[in-house]
Amino acid sequence: MKGLASAPGPARPASAVTLEGRYIRLEPLSAKQHAKALYLQLCGQGTDELWRWMAVGPFADEVAFTAYIRQIAAQADTVFFALVVPESGAVLGYLSLMRADVAHGVIEIGSIMFGAAVQRTRMASEAVYLLARLVFDELGYRRLEWKCNTLNAPSRRAALRFGFVFEGIFRQHMIVKGQNRDTAWFAMLDGGWPARRAAFEAWLAPGNFDRHGGQIKKLQQES
């Protein structure tokens, strides 16, 4: 009967670890190590749209941005990761694991801030894969959530592409930058993760890309 599956023990809290991928490396976010490079990627002329759906930003200058990175990197209840290109060391964005409920095995991937250079690339997909693998395979969570403003069409498309299932809309859920936010909820469950993990790994394989870097088979086709 649905809803009566045996429950595992509590999950483990997420911690600041480094996750190595083929195309991207996730490092614990640090203002000292990452803020300057992130400022160049995420702030300045032509970047205001990147902050449209975020609760903060755009930032007036590098000092304000660095202070923000220092603040979020120090949070005890949210673990932030910087996206770093292994070969070059370029820092292209950040994301986090947040709102962990270890007793019930629930955690959320959120505060996703990808610079233009990483959006819609293998690096972005691998970053999500690395966090999902950590959550399910190593930390023992049952449920990984993804939430976004219902008007944020790119985020909603990304959630579906990555294999999250749409579960509904929480109306008048938040006020962000003085505006109402209805929130779309998506989730991936531990029972579906093995198939999803295989789909990610098949899609991320070098053989799935042509010499120009174009994908041969779409990620959603692998699920």
Backbone torsions as a table, in degrees:
resi	resn	phi	psi	omega
1	MET	NA	135.3	-179.3
2	LYS	-61.4	141.6	177.2
3	GLY	89.5	-6.6	-177.6
4	LEU	-113.6	17.9	178.1
5	ALA	-64.3	147.1	179.3
6	SER	-63.0	140.5	-177.0
7	ALA	-96.7	134.9	175.7
8	PRO	-74.8	178.3	175.8
9	GLY	-69.5	174.1	-178.6
10	PRO	-61.8	149.1	176.3
11	ALA	-74.1	170.0	177.6
12	ARG	-99.6	146.9	178.5
13	PRO	-63.2	145.9	173.8
14	ALA	-72.8	148.6	179.4
15	SER	-136.7	169.1	-176.7
16	ALA	-77.5	96.8	179.2
17	VAL	-123.6	163.3	175.4
18	THR	-99.4	131.1	-179.2
19	LEU	-116.9	118.8	-175.8
20	GLU	-95.5	125.5	174.5
21	GLY	-117.7	179.2	178.3
22	ARG	-74.2	-38.5	-173.9
23	TYR	-110.0	-20.8	-177.0
24	ILE	-145.6	151.5	173.8
25	ARG	-120.0	135.0	174.9
26	LEU	-101.2	121.3	179.7
27	GLU	-116.9	150.1	173.1
28	PRO	-55.3	128.1	-176.2
29	LEU	-65.2	135.3	-179.2
30	SER	-140.4	129.3	177.0
31	ALA	-61.9	-40.6	-178.2
32	LYS	-63.8	-42.9	-174.6
33	GLN	-86.9	-29.7	-167.0
34	HIS	-120.7	-20.7	-169.6
35	ALA	-60.7	-44.9	-177.2
36	LYS	-61.9	-46.8	179.7
37	ALA	-66.1	-38.8	178.4
38	LEU	-65.7	-37.3	178.8
39	TYR	-60.0	-41.8	178.9
40	LEU	-65.4	-33.2	-178.5
41	GLN	-80.5	-37.1	-166.2
42	LEU	-109.9	-11.5	-175.8
43	CYS	-125.8	171.7	179.9
44	GLY	97.2	-171.8	-174.1
45	GLN	-59.9	131.9	175.3
46	GLY	82.7	7.5	-176.1
47	THR	-110.0	-0.4	-176.5
48	ASP	-56.9	-35.0	-177.9
49	GLU	-63.7	-27.3	178.1
50	LEU	-60.8	-28.4	-174.9
51	TRP	-96.7	4.4	-172.7
52	ARG	-56.3	-41.4	-174.3
53	TRP	-101.2	3.5	-179.0
54	MET	-87.2	156.3	179.9
55	ALA	-74.1	-16.1	-179.7
56	VAL	-127.9	176.3	174.9
57	GLY	75.7	167.8	-2.6
58	PRO	-66.5	165.5	-176.8
59	PHE	-104.8	147.2	-174.9
60	ALA	-70.5	-33.5	-176.6
61	ASP	-160.9	177.2	-176.7
62	GLU	-66.5	-32.5	179.6
63	VAL	-62.6	-46.8	179.8
64	ALA	-65.1	-40.7	179.6
65	PHE	-65.4	-43.8	179.8
66	THR	-62.1	-39.6	177.4
67	ALA	-62.2	-38.0	178.5
68	TYR	-66.3	-45.1	178.7
69	ILE	-61.7	-41.2	177.5
70	ARG	-60.9	-40.2	-179.2
71	GLN	-65.5	-49.1	-175.8
72	ILE	-72.7	-31.3	179.4
73	ALA	-66.6	-23.2	-178.2
74	ALA	-90.8	-4.1	-177.5
75	GLN	-63.1	136.7	-178.0
76	ALA	-82.7	-26.6	-173.7
77	ASP	-102.0	2.9	178.2
78	THR	-136.7	132.9	-179.1
79	VAL	-107.9	115.0	-179.1
80	PHE	-98.5	143.7	178.9
81	PHE	-125.6	137.3	172.3
82	ALA	-91.1	142.5	176.0
83	LEU	-91.7	118.3	-175.8
84	VAL	-124.9	131.0	177.1
85	VAL	-75.1	122.9	-174.7
86	PRO	-57.6	-44.0	-174.1
87	GLU	-71.0	-45.4	-172.5
88	SER	-98.6	-21.1	-174.6
89	GLY	80.5	5.1	179.0
90	ALA	-62.9	138.5	179.9
91	VAL	-105.2	119.1	-167.4
92	LEU	-114.2	-6.3	-178.8
93	GLY	166.6	-169.7	177.4
94	TYR	-153.1	164.2	174.7
95	LEU	-158.7	175.9	-173.6
96	SER	-146.9	163.5	164.3
97	LEU	-107.3	127.1	-169.6
98	MET	-144.1	170.0	176.7
99	ARG	49.5	46.7	-179.8
100	ALA	-73.1	135.0	172.4
101	ASP	-123.6	90.4	-172.2
102	VAL	-67.5	-31.9	-179.1
103	ALA	-62.6	-37.9	-178.7
104	HIS	-101.5	-1.7	176.2
105	GLY	69.6	41.6	-178.0
106	VAL	-123.6	136.4	177.7
107	ILE	-150.9	157.7	-175.7
108	GLU	-121.7	140.5	168.6
109	ILE	-95.8	125.4	-173.3
110	GLY	-159.3	-170.2	-175.4
111	SER	48.8	44.8	-175.9
112	ILE	-81.6	119.2	-179.3
113	MET	-131.7	95.4	-179.0
114	PHE	-103.7	130.8	173.0
115	GLY	-68.8	166.8	-177.0
116	ALA	-58.0	-31.9	-176.1
117	ALA	-69.5	-18.4	-176.8
118	VAL	-108.6	-16.3	-177.5
119	GLN	-64.2	136.2	177.4
120	ARG	58.2	40.5	179.2
121	THR	-127.3	171.1	174.3
122	ARG	-58.7	-33.2	-178.5
123	MET	-63.8	-43.1	179.5
124	ALA	-63.9	-45.5	-179.5
125	SER	-63.9	-40.3	-179.3
126	GLU	-68.8	-32.7	177.7
127	ALA	-61.0	-44.3	178.2
128	VAL	-65.8	-42.6	177.5
129	TYR	-58.4	-45.0	-178.2
130	LEU	-62.5	-39.7	178.7
131	LEU	-70.6	-40.6	178.4
132	ALA	-63.4	-41.1	178.3
133	ARG	-62.4	-41.7	176.7
134	LEU	-61.3	-46.8	-176.2
135	VAL	-62.5	-47.7	-174.6
136	PHE	-86.9	-45.5	-171.6
137	ASP	-82.8	-29.5	-174.0
138	GLU	-111.2	-35.7	-174.9
139	LEU	-99.9	-11.6	172.2
140	GLY	77.7	29.3	177.2
141	TYR	-79.6	153.6	179.1
142	ARG	-96.3	-22.4	-170.4
143	ARG	-147.0	128.6	175.8
144	LEU	-116.4	121.9	-174.4
145	GLU	-103.3	154.4	174.8
146	TRP	-137.6	125.6	-178.5
147	LYS	-130.5	147.4	178.3
148	CYS	-158.3	163.2	172.3
149	ASN	-58.2	135.6	-179.3
150	THR	-60.8	-23.5	179.7
151	LEU	-82.8	-8.2	-178.5
152	ASN	-84.7	80.6	-175.2
153	ALA	-60.8	-41.8	178.5
154	PRO	-59.3	-39.5	179.5
155	SER	-68.3	-38.2	178.3
156	ARG	-65.2	-41.4	177.8
157	ARG	-64.4	-40.7	-179.8
158	ALA	-63.1	-43.2	-179.9
159	ALA	-57.8	-45.2	179.8
160	LEU	-66.3	-41.2	-180.0
161	ARG	-62.2	-38.2	-179.2
162	PHE	-75.9	-10.2	177.2
163	GLY	104.2	8.7	174.0
164	PHE	-76.9	145.4	-178.5
165	VAL	-100.9	130.3	177.9
166	PHE	-69.6	130.3	-176.0
167	GLU	-116.6	-12.5	178.2
168	GLY	143.8	-177.5	-176.8
169	ILE	-123.3	128.3	172.5
170	PHE	-92.8	107.2	-176.4
171	ARG	-76.0	142.9	-179.1
172	GLN	47.6	47.3	-174.7
173	HIS	-76.9	-35.9	-175.0
174	MET	-148.4	164.6	167.4
175	ILE	-117.0	118.1	-176.8
176	VAL	-122.5	121.6	-178.5
177	LYS	52.2	40.1	177.2
178	GLY	79.1	4.4	-178.0
179	GLN	-117.9	145.4	174.5
180	ASN	-62.3	142.7	172.4
181	ARG	-126.1	116.0	164.4
182	ASP	-86.2	132.8	-172.2
183	THR	-109.2	127.3	173.9
184	ALA	-87.1	130.4	-179.0
185	TRP	-107.2	134.1	175.4
186	PHE	-131.3	155.3	177.1
187	ALA	-152.1	152.7	172.2
188	MET	-120.9	135.2	-176.4
189	LEU	-109.1	157.0	-177.6
190	ASP	-60.7	-33.9	-179.5
191	GLY	-64.9	-30.4	178.9
192	GLY	-92.5	-6.6	-174.9
193	TRP	-64.7	-42.3	-178.9
194	PRO	-54.5	-43.5	178.5
195	ALA	-68.3	-38.1	-179.8
196	ARG	-69.7	-38.2	177.1
197	ARG	-60.4	-44.2	178.4
198	ALA	-62.2	-38.1	179.1
199	ALA	-65.7	-44.1	177.0
200	PHE	-59.0	-47.6	-175.0
201	GLU	-66.7	-36.3	176.3
202	ALA	-67.2	-40.7	-178.7
203	TRP	-69.4	-37.8	-177.6
204	LEU	-77.5	-12.1	-179.1
205	ALA	-59.6	139.2	-179.1
206	PRO	-54.0	-33.1	-179.0
207	GLY	-67.7	-10.6	179.2
208	ASN	-87.3	5.8	-178.2
209	PHE	-128.3	139.6	179.1
210	ASP	-79.7	-178.7	-174.0
211	ARG	-68.4	-14.1	176.7
212	HIS	-95.9	0.8	180.0
213	GLY	89.8	2.4	179.1
214	GLY	-76.9	142.7	-179.5
215	GLN	-72.4	143.3	177.0
216	ILE	-90.5	-42.7	178.5
217	LYS	-124.9	135.6	-178.1
218	LYS	-73.4	152.5	-179.7
219	LEU	-61.7	-41.9	-179.5
220	GLN	-63.6	-28.5	177.7
221	GLN	-69.6	-19.6	-178.1
222	GLU	-82.0	-18.1	-174.2
223	SER	-79.3	NA	NA
